[in-house]
Amino acid sequence: MTSAATEPAAQATDSINWSLRLWGMLITLCIVLFLDGLDVSMIGVALPSIGAELDLSTSTLQWLISGYVLGYGGLLLLGGRTADLLGRRKVFLIALAVFAIASLAGGLVTSGPLLILTRFIKGLAAAFTAPTGLSIITTNFAEGPARNKALSIYTVFGAGGYSCGLLFGGLMTGIGWRWTFLLPVPIALAALVAAYVLVPKDEAADEGGHDILGALLSTAGMLLLVYTVVTAPEVGWASVRTIGSFVAVVVLFVGFVEVEKRVAYPLVRLGILKKSSLVRASLAIIAVAGSYFSWQFIVTLYMQDSLGWSPLKLAMALLPVGLLVVGSAFFSDKLVDRFGTGPIIAVTMVVMAIGYLLFLRLDTAPSYWTMLLPAVLLIGIGWVGFPAINIQATNGIEDDEQGLAAGVLQTSMQVGAAIVLAVTTAIISSGAHTDTSPSAVLAAYRPGLEFAAGVTIIGALVALLAFVPTRRKRATAPEPELELVG
């Protein structure tokens, strides 16, 4: 029997009759992505308990979320390209080990700043595991039905982590907030052992040098962009600090582009950004994630603080989103094979937008069965298109750039979602006043809900535009079907 450490990637052909070892590798990668998603949303439920025990202010508590986003969104692009250059298996194992250690430290520390530091380190580790895991799959499963099935299962786990975070957060907080940090530790360690055995060895890219300056500029630009966005609501969007930071971000990215044009071995081949399918997928993932995180943020605050719902009650109310995501694992790849990625993305985003519009009927005494549940189900359908977005982003990309494409997509998701959430926070903060009655709070939150719906509507329109015939298309022969629907 071939050693797991040296099993060739070519094993995964178009056949979907995969070996147990291949299934084991896929499930291991799925579990790690689930932990990444879970960590983004689970901590929100525990914030009040953490603040009470460690005596942290509201502004300090936000950094438990923002710190993770800083590490995750700021280093994703570097993480994906590092996997291509240094070897995917090596990078994945190291990053997963760091994630487990940071999780353990987070559950043991008694200092607010140290807790925030562990969150940043966990985000940094996730910035390497997420795109590396995706590139391991795309280089071990041949493009077509086999890859579509693998990516559908993989991304369903990721979406499930995001959507189930409230449920797990509610359960763990009931035991003690430290368990929201400790829960991932044994799971990550078990996944580390499994990945060491099951993920095949791969060779580092045979290149004569690395783009150190480009890596520094892109990482600094991403970190400063995310930092500026998450702090702008507090210091003011029109403040000198915010404007100066945005100017610095532009300077860093302009410098990055100039370096990539001239360096012999660029971190990012700029030509990959001209691939329309990757651009459309990136815009779609920003709309889906940004609108959902903003909506979940508002719902969590309103239902718990104003209507007095417990974290567990809220988690159970939103559970249908997670159930829809998990259930889609059984058919999402078949939908992609049948219809292509484009139609699935467009339809699910339109349905998600309708769900947000229905949710605008929210009042101070909402009926779960007639008001909340229909909207929650429609919003959940938006996540059913999540696998199609990932498949669209990586279709047609060469193996040596799969990590780069995955990094671009995940960076779009994290940085884009952070920007949308920051704008949402600024909108609802501007409408806040001294009246804390449920009706007054809802009136302040409603513009934020409308903004989240608007983001999804724009994303749906962008997805639908892919099907509008252009003058060039009418003047030339029809393109192959996969190009039309992708």
C-alpha positions in Angstrom: 0.0 0.0 0.0 1.3 3.4 -0.9 2.3 5.6 2.0 -0.1 8.4 2.7 2.7 10.9 2.9 3.8 10.1 -0.7 0.5 9.2 -2.4 0.5 11.1 -5.7 -2.1 13.8 -6.3 -2.9 12.2 -9.6 -4.9 9.6 -7.7 -7.9 11.9 -7.7 -9.2 11.6 -11.3 -12.6 12.5 -12.6 -14.0 9.4 -10.9 -15.9 10.0 -7.7 -15.2 6.5 -6.4 -12.6 7.9 -4.0 -10.4 5.8 -1.7 -10.9 5.9 2.1 -7.6 7.8 2.3 -8.8 10.5 -0.1 -12.1 10.8 1.8 -10.2 11.0 5.1 -8.0 13.8 3.7 -11.1 15.7 2.5 -13.0 15.4 5.8 -9.9 16.5 7.7 -9.6 19.6 5.6 -13.3 20.2 6.1 -13.1 20.0 9.9 -10.3 22.6 9.9 -12.3 25.0 7.7 -15.3 24.5 10.0 -13.1 25.5 12.9 -12.0 28.7 11.0 -15.6 29.7 10.4 -16.8 28.7 13.8 -14.1 30.9 15.5 -15.3 34.0 13.5 -18.9 33.9 14.8 -18.8 31.8 18.0 -16.9 34.4 20.1 -19.7 37.0 19.7 -22.1 35.3 22.1 -19.4 35.1 24.8 -18.4 38.8 24.7 -20.6 39.9 27.6 -19.3 37.1 29.9 -15.7 37.9 28.9 -16.1 41.6 29.6 -17.7 41.0 33.0 -14.9 38.6 34.2 -11.9 40.5 32.8 -13.4 43.9 33.3 -13.1 45.0 29.7 -14.8 48.0 28.1 -17.0 47.7 25.0 -14.3 49.3 22.8 -11.8 46.7 24.1 -14.2 43.8 23.6 -14.6 44.6 19.9 -10.9 43.8 19.4 -11.6 40.2 20.3 -13.4 40.1 16.9 -11.4 42.7 15.1 -8.1 41.1 16.2 -9.1 37.9 14.5 -10.2 39.7 11.4 -6.9 41.6 11.3 -4.8 38.5 11.3 -7.2 36.6 9.0 -8.0 39.2 6.4 -4.6 40.9 6.4 -2.5 37.8 5.7 -4.7 35.6 3.5 -3.1 36.7 0.2 0.3 35.9 1.6 -0.9 32.7 3.1 -2.2 31.4 -0.2 0.9 32.2 -2.1 3.2 30.9 0.6 1.5 27.5 0.2 2.2 27.5 -3.5 5.9 28.5 -3.0 6.9 26.5 0.1 4.7 23.4 -0.1 1.0 23.1 0.8 1.3 20.2 3.3 4.1 21.9 5.2 2.4 25.2 5.5 -0.9 23.6 6.4 0.6 21.5 9.3 2.5 24.4 10.8 -0.5 26.8 10.6 -2.8 24.2 12.2 -0.4 23.6 15.0 -0.2 27.4 15.7 -4.0 27.6 15.7 -4.3 24.8 18.3 -1.7 26.4 20.6 -3.3 29.9 20.3 -6.7 28.4 21.1 -5.3 26.8 24.2 -3.6 30.0 25.3 -6.8 31.9 24.8 -8.7 29.7 27.2 -6.1 30.1 29.9 -5.0 33.7 29.9 -6.5 36.2 32.4 -5.4 39.4 30.7 -7.5 41.3 28.1 -4.5 42.3 25.9 -3.2 38.7 26.0 -6.6 37.4 25.0 -6.7 39.8 22.1 -3.2 38.7 21.1 -4.2 35.0 21.0 -7.2 36.0 18.7 -4.8 37.8 16.3 -2.5 34.8 16.2 -5.5 32.5 15.6 -6.6 34.7 12.7 -3.0 34.6 11.3 -3.0 30.8 11.4 -6.4 30.7 9.7 -5.1 32.9 7.0 -2.7 30.1 6.1 -5.0 27.0 6.7 -8.0 28.3 4.7 -6.4 29.0 1.3 -3.9 26.2 1.7 -6.7 23.7 2.4 -8.6 24.9 -0.6 -5.5 24.6 -2.8 -4.8 21.1 -1.5 -8.2 20.0 -2.7 -8.0 21.7 -6.1 -4.6 20.1 -6.8 -5.7 16.6 -5.6 -9.1 16.5 -7.3 -9.3 16.9 -11.1 -11.3 19.8 -12.5 -14.8 18.6 -13.2 -17.4 16.4 -11.3 -14.8 15.2 -8.8 -13.5 18.6 -7.9 -17.0 20.1 -7.8 -18.1 17.4 -5.3 -15.0 17.9 -3.2 -15.3 21.7 -3.2 -19.0 21.5 -2.4 -18.5 19.4 0.6 -15.5 21.5 1.7 -17.2 24.9 1.4 -20.4 23.6 3.0 -18.3 22.9 6.2 -16.9 26.4 6.0 -20.3 28.0 5.6 -21.6 25.7 8.4 -18.9 27.0 10.7 -20.0 30.6 10.1 -23.8 29.8 10.4 -23.5 27.5 13.4 -21.2 29.7 15.4 -24.1 31.2 17.4 -25.4 27.8 18.4 -22.0 26.5 19.6 -21.3 29.9 21.2 -24.5 29.7 23.1 -23.9 26.2 24.3 -20.2 26.9 25.3 -21.0 30.2 27.0 -23.6 28.4 29.2 -20.7 26.2 30.6 -18.2 29.1 30.7 -16.8 31.5 28.2 -13.3 29.9 28.2 -14.8 26.8 26.5 -15.4 28.9 23.4 -11.6 29.0 23.2 -10.9 25.5 24.5 -13.4 23.6 22.3 -11.3 23.8 19.1 -8.1 22.6 20.8 -8.7 18.8 20.8 -10.4 19.0 17.4 -7.5 20.9 15.9 -4.9 18.5 17.4 -6.8 15.4 16.1 -7.0 17.1 12.7 -3.3 17.8 12.8 -2.5 14.1 13.3 -4.9 13.1 10.6 -3.5 15.7 8.1 0.1 14.5 8.8 -0.9 11.0 7.8 -3.4 11.7 5.0 -2.3 14.9 3.1 0.2 13.8 0.4 3.6 15.5 0.2 4.0 18.1 -2.5 7.0 19.8 -3.9 7.7 23.5 -3.3 7.5 25.6 -6.4 10.8 25.6 -8.4 11.4 29.3 -8.5 14.6 31.2 -8.2 13.5 33.7 -5.7 10.6 35.1 -3.6 8.9 38.5 -3.6 9.8 39.6 -0.1 9.1 43.3 -0.8 5.7 42.5 -2.4 4.8 40.3 0.5 5.6 43.1 3.0 3.7 45.7 1.0 0.6 43.6 0.5 0.5 42.4 4.1 1.0 45.9 5.5 -1.7 47.2 3.1 -4.2 44.6 4.1 -3.5 44.9 7.8 -3.8 48.7 7.7 -7.0 48.5 5.6 -8.8 46.2 8.0 -7.5 48.1 11.0 -8.7 51.4 9.5 -12.1 50.0 8.7 -12.8 48.4 12.1 -11.6 51.5 14.0 -13.3 54.1 11.8 -16.7 53.9 13.5 -15.1 54.7 16.9 -12.7 57.5 15.8 -14.9 58.8 13.0 -14.9 58.2 9.2 -14.0 61.8 8.5 -11.3 62.1 11.1 -7.7 63.0 10.2 -6.6 59.6 11.4 -9.0 57.6 9.3 -8.4 59.7 6.1 -4.7 59.5 6.7 -4.9 55.7 7.1 -6.8 55.3 3.9 -4.3 57.5 2.0 -1.5 55.3 3.4 -3.4 52.2 2.3 -3.6 53.5 -1.3 0.1 54.3 -1.2 1.0 50.8 -0.1 -1.2 49.1 -2.7 0.1 51.4 -5.5 3.6 50.5 -4.4 2.7 46.8 -4.3 1.3 46.9 -7.9 4.5 48.6 -9.1 6.7 46.0 -7.4 4.6 43.1 -9.0 5.1 44.6 -12.4 8.9 44.6 -12.1 9.9 41.8 -9.8 11.1 38.5 -11.4 9.0 36.3 -9.2 5.9 38.2 -8.1 3.7 37.3 -5.1 0.7 37.9 -7.3 0.6 37.5 -11.0 -1.6 40.5 -11.8 -3.0 38.8 -14.8 -5.0 36.5 -12.5 -7.1 39.5 -11.5 -8.2 39.8 -15.1 -10.0 36.4 -14.9 -13.7 37.4 -14.8 -14.9 34.3 -13.0 -12.5 35.0 -10.1 -13.6 38.7 -10.0 -17.3 37.7 -10.0 -16.8 35.1 -7.3 -15.0 37.6 -5.2 -17.8 40.2 -5.5 -20.4 37.5 -4.7 -18.6 36.3 -1.6 -18.3 39.9 -0.3 -22.1 40.4 -0.7 -23.0 37.0 0.9 -20.6 37.2 3.9 -20.8 41.0 4.5 -24.6 41.1 4.5 -24.9 38.0 6.7 -22.4 39.1 9.3 -24.0 42.5 9.5 -27.5 41.0 9.8 -26.4 38.6 12.4 -24.7 41.4 14.4 -27.8 43.5 14.5 -30.1 40.5 15.3 -27.8 39.4 18.1 -27.9 42.8 19.7 -31.6 43.5 19.3 -32.9 40.1 20.3 -30.7 39.7 23.4 -30.4 43.3 24.7 -33.8 44.7 23.7 -36.1 41.7 23.6 -34.4 39.7 26.4 -33.7 36.6 24.4 -31.1 34.2 25.8 -28.0 33.3 23.7 -29.3 29.7 23.3 -32.8 30.8 22.3 -31.4 33.1 19.6 -29.1 30.3 18.5 -32.0 27.9 18.1 -34.0 30.6 16.2 -31.2 30.9 13.6 -30.4 27.2 13.5 -32.3 26.6 10.2 -29.5 28.6 8.5 -27.0 26.0 9.6 -29.3 23.1 8.8 -29.8 24.3 5.3 -26.1 24.7 4.8 -25.3 21.2 6.1 -28.2 19.7 4.0 -26.9 21.3 0.9 -23.7 19.1 1.1 -25.8 16.3 -0.4 -26.8 18.1 -3.6 -24.8 21.3 -4.2 -22.3 19.5 -6.4 -25.1 18.0 -8.5 -26.6 21.4 -9.0 -23.2 22.8 -10.2 -22.8 19.8 -12.6 -26.3 20.4 -13.9 -26.6 24.1 -14.2 -23.1 25.6 -13.7 -21.9 28.0 -11.1 -23.3 31.2 -12.5 -27.0 30.4 -12.3 -26.7 28.9 -8.8 -24.9 32.0 -7.5 -27.4 34.4 -9.1 -30.5 32.5 -7.9 -29.4 31.9 -4.3 -28.4 35.6 -3.9 -31.7 36.8 -5.2 -33.5 34.5 -2.7 -31.2 35.7 0.1 -32.0 39.3 -0.8 -35.8 38.5 -0.6 -35.1 37.0 2.8 -33.5 40.3 4.1 -36.4 42.3 2.6 -38.9 40.1 4.4 -37.0 40.6 7.7 -37.5 44.3 7.5 -41.0 43.5 8.8 -39.4 43.0 12.2 -41.3 44.6 15.1 -41.0 44.6 18.9 -43.1 41.4 19.3 -42.1 39.2 16.3 -43.8 35.9 15.6 -41.2 33.3 14.9 -43.4 31.1 12.6 -44.9 33.8 10.4 -42.2 36.5 10.5 -38.8 35.2 11.5 -38.7 31.7 10.2 -39.6 32.4 6.5 -36.9 35.2 6.4 -34.3 33.0 8.1 -35.0 30.1 5.6 -34.6 32.4 2.6 -31.4 33.9 4.0 -30.1 30.4 4.6 -30.6 29.6 1.0 -28.0 32.2 0.1 -25.3 30.1 1.8 -26.3 27.2 -0.4 -24.6 29.0 -3.2 -21.4 29.2 -1.2 -19.8 26.1 -2.8 -20.6 27.4 -6.3 -18.7 30.6 -5.5 -15.6 28.7 -4.5 -15.8 26.4 -7.6 -16.2 29.4 -9.9 -13.2 31.2 -8.3 -10.8 28.2 -8.9 -12.1 26.9 -12.2 -9.5 27.2 -15.0 -6.7 28.2 -12.6 -3.4 26.4 -13.1 -2.2 24.2 -10.2 0.7 26.4 -9.2 -1.7 29.3 -8.7 -4.6 27.6 -6.9 -3.4 28.8 -3.6 -3.2 32.4 -4.9 -6.7 32.2 -6.3 -8.0 30.8 -3.0 -6.2 33.6 -1.2 -7.7 36.3 -3.4 -11.2 34.8 -2.8 -10.8 34.4 1.0 -9.2 37.9 1.3 -12.2 39.3 -0.6 -14.5 37.6 1.9 -12.8 38.6 5.1 -11.8 42.2 4.1 -15.0 42.8 2.3 -17.1 41.5 5.1 -15.2 43.6 7.6 -15.8 46.7 5.5 -19.6 46.0 5.2 -19.9 45.3 8.9 -18.0 48.5 9.8 -20.3 50.6 7.6 -23.3 48.8 9.1 -22.0 49.6 12.6 -21.5 53.3 11.6 -25.0 53.5 10.3 -26.7 52.1 13.4 -24.4 54.1 15.7 -25.4 57.4 14.0 -29.0 56.6 14.7 -28.5 55.7 18.4 -30.1 57.9 21.1 -30.9 57.9 24.8 -34.2 56.1 24.4 -33.5 52.4 24.9 -37.0 51.1 24.4 -37.3 48.2 21.9 -39.2 50.4 19.4 -36.5 53.2 19.5 -33.6 50.7 19.3 -35.3 48.9 16.3 -35.8 52.3 14.6 -32.0 52.9 15.0 -31.2 49.4 13.7 -33.5 49.4 10.7 -31.2 51.4 8.4 -28.5 48.8 9.1 -30.9 46.0 8.1 -31.8 47.9 5.0 -28.1 48.4 4.1 -27.4 44.6 4.5 -30.3 43.9 2.2 -29.0 46.5 -0.3 -25.5 44.9 -0.3 -27.1 41.5 -1.2 -29.3 43.1 -3.9 -26.2 44.7 -5.5 -24.4 41.3 -5.3 -27.3 39.6 -7.0 -27.4 42.2 -9.8 -23.7 41.7 -10.4 -24.2 38.0 -10.6 -27.2 38.4 -13.1 -25.1 40.8 -15.3 -23.0 37.8 -16.3 -25.9 36.6 -18.4 -26.6 39.9 -20.2 -25.4 39.6 -23.8 -22.7 42.1 -24.7 -22.0 43.5 -28.1 -18.9 41.4 -28.3 -20.7 38.2 -27.5 -23.4 38.9 -30.1 -20.8 39.5 -32.8 -18.9 36.3 -32.1 -19.7 32.6 -32.0 -21.2 31.3 -28.8 -18.8 30.4 -26.1 -18.7 26.9 -24.6 -21.4 26.2 -22.0 -19.1 26.1 -19.0 -17.8 29.6 -19.8 -21.3 30.9 -20.1 -22.5 29.6 -16.8 -19.3 29.9 -14.8 
